[in-house]
Amino acid sequence: MLLPPYAPDGGSALASPIRALIFDLDGTLVDTLGGVANAINCALIHHSLAPLTISEIADRVGEGGTALVEYALKKAGYEGDSERVTQLQKSYFQAYLSAPIHDTSVFPGVIPMLERAQARNLDLAICTNKAGILAEAVLDGLGLTQYFRFFVYGDSLSYRKPHPGPIMWIVGKMGVPLQTCVMIGDTENDVLAARNSGVRSVFVSFGYSKLDSLSSQPDWVVHHFDRLDSILRNFDHQPHTENDPEHQI
């Protein structure tokens, strides 16, 4: 489905050609839910705490590992215990790094999409709330690092998505106008970070969040990365309505 593009300046959101794509990681490029679940539950069991369900983990993957650890401790009755947070997070990192691509896979269509984007000379970046040491282990383990020029992780800066800072940092390093950039992700944090920074957003429906759970509407929704090409090809054209059958993504 192609939604009516958001135009922050009141004009056409398609007035400028795309020059850069900024991607979330978990739930967008890579299905990491199994690996995250394995690591956090190994850590919880090690500390004699109850494991989390897949649903609980999926709801919080986009917030980063610290939020997941804090949720687990709050559920166990240890909210606000910074020492336990530190201990559990250390165990989580150790478990994750021991098997960073366990039950983890690249989503269908990602590699061909990245290769087509490179062939178009688009600048590519990663913007994730995942801790850098974990994100790098996943990217390297799956052979994805080579496709990207810039990386912002959950611990790279003093702020994380949905704050606009990470996207603004990437765009500043790229040296391109904001209106030529697109943030692609699967959670509200991604959509809000795009909106807050002034770049456009693509929501992938196959990730860990549902479209109807978002409080802010993305500019486009895609159900498979093959359909991203439709957005790129039509970027110099006028916006189409969501009822136009030619532009259902």
Backbone hydrogen bonds, N-H to C=O, Kabsch-Sander energy under -0.5 kcal/mol:
donor,donor_aa,acceptor,acceptor_aa,energy
2,L,247,H,-0.5
3,L,1,M,-0.6
10,G,7,A,-2.0
15,A,12,S,-1.3
19,R,180,T,-3.1
20,A,180,T,-1.7
21,L,123,D,-2.7
22,I,182,V,-3.1
23,F,125,A,-2.9
24,D,184,I,-2.6
27,G,30,V,-2.8
28,T,25,L,-1.8
29,L,25,L,-1.7
30,V,25,L,-2.0
31,D,105,S,-3.3
32,T,30,V,-1.1
34,G,103,D,-0.6
35,G,103,D,-0.6
36,V,32,T,-2.9
37,A,33,L,-2.6
38,N,34,G,-2.2
39,A,35,G,-2.2
40,I,36,V,-2.8
41,N,37,A,-2.1
42,C,38,N,-1.9
43,A,39,A,-2.1
44,L,40,I,-2.5
45,I,41,N,-2.5
46,H,42,C,-2.1
47,H,43,A,-1.4
48,S,45,I,-1.8
49,L,44,L,-3.2
57,I,53,T,-2.1
58,A,54,I,-2.9
59,D,55,S,-1.9
60,R,57,I,-1.5
61,V,57,I,-1.1
63,E,60,R,-1.5
64,G,60,R,-0.5
64,G,61,V,-1.4
68,L,64,G,-1.4
69,V,65,G,-2.6
70,E,66,T,-2.8
71,Y,67,A,-2.2
72,A,68,L,-2.3
73,L,69,V,-2.2
74,K,70,E,-2.4
75,K,71,Y,-2.7
76,A,72,A,-1.3
77,G,74,K,-1.3
78,Y,73,L,-3.6
81,D,78,Y,-1.7
82,S,80,G,-1.3
85,V,81,D,-2.0
86,T,82,S,-2.3
87,Q,83,E,-2.2
88,L,84,R,-3.0
89,Q,85,V,-2.6
90,K,86,T,-2.0
91,S,87,Q,-1.9
92,Y,88,L,-2.5
93,F,89,Q,-2.7
94,Q,90,K,-2.3
95,A,91,S,-2.5
96,Y,92,Y,-2.6
97,L,93,F,-2.9
98,S,94,Q,-1.3
99,A,95,A,-0.6
99,A,96,Y,-1.3
102,H,99,A,-1.7
104,T,101,I,-1.4
105,S,31,D,-1.5
107,F,29,L,-2.3
110,V,107,F,-1.8
113,M,109,G,-1.9
114,L,110,V,-2.7
115,E,111,I,-2.4
116,R,112,P,-2.3
117,A,113,M,-2.2
118,Q,114,L,-2.3
119,A,115,E,-2.1
120,R,116,R,-1.2
121,N,118,Q,-1.9
122,L,117,A,-2.3
123,D,19,R,-2.6
125,A,21,L,-2.0
126,I,150,F,-2.3
127,C,23,F,-3.3
128,T,152,V,-2.5
134,L,131,A,-0.6
135,A,131,A,-2.8
136,E,132,G,-2.9
137,A,133,I,-1.1
138,V,134,L,-2.0
139,L,135,A,-2.9
140,D,136,E,-2.8
141,G,137,A,-2.1
142,L,138,V,-1.8
143,G,140,D,-1.1
144,L,139,L,-2.8
145,T,139,L,-0.9
147,Y,144,L,-1.9
148,F,145,T,-1.7
149,R,124,L,-2.7
150,F,124,L,-1.1
152,V,126,I,-2.3
154,G,130,K,-2.7
156,S,153,Y,-1.5
157,L,153,Y,-0.6
163,H,160,R,-2.4
168,M,164,P,-2.6
169,W,165,G,-2.7
170,I,166,P,-2.0
171,V,167,I,-2.8
172,G,168,M,-2.3
173,K,169,W,-2.1
174,M,170,I,-2.2
175,G,171,V,-1.9
176,V,171,V,-1.1
180,T,177,P,-1.7
181,C,178,L,-2.0
182,V,20,A,-1.6
183,M,200,R,-3.3
184,I,22,I,-3.2
185,G,183,M,-0.5
185,G,202,V,-2.4
191,V,187,T,-1.7
192,L,188,E,-3.1
193,A,189,N,-2.1
194,A,190,D,-2.0
195,R,191,V,-2.5
196,N,192,L,-3.3
197,S,193,A,-1.4
198,G,194,A,-1.5
199,V,194,A,-1.7
200,R,181,C,-1.8
202,V,183,M,-2.7
203,F,220,W,-2.9
204,V,185,G,-2.3
204,V,202,V,-0.5
205,S,203,F,-0.6
205,S,222,V,-2.4
207,G,204,V,-1.1
209,S,186,D,-0.6
213,S,210,K,-1.8
214,L,211,L,-1.6
219,D,201,S,-0.8
220,W,201,S,-1.6
221,V,1,M,-1.3
222,V,203,F,-2.3
223,H,249,I,-1.4
225,F,108,P,-0.6
227,R,224,H,-1.9
228,L,225,F,-1.3
229,D,226,D,-0.8
230,S,227,R,-0.9
231,I,227,R,-0.8
231,I,228,L,-0.7
232,L,228,L,-1.9
233,R,229,D,-2.8
234,N,230,S,-1.3
235,F,232,L,-1.0
237,H,234,N,-1.8
244,D,241,T,-1.8
247,H,244,D,-1.9
248,Q,245,P,-0.9
249,I,247,H,-0.7
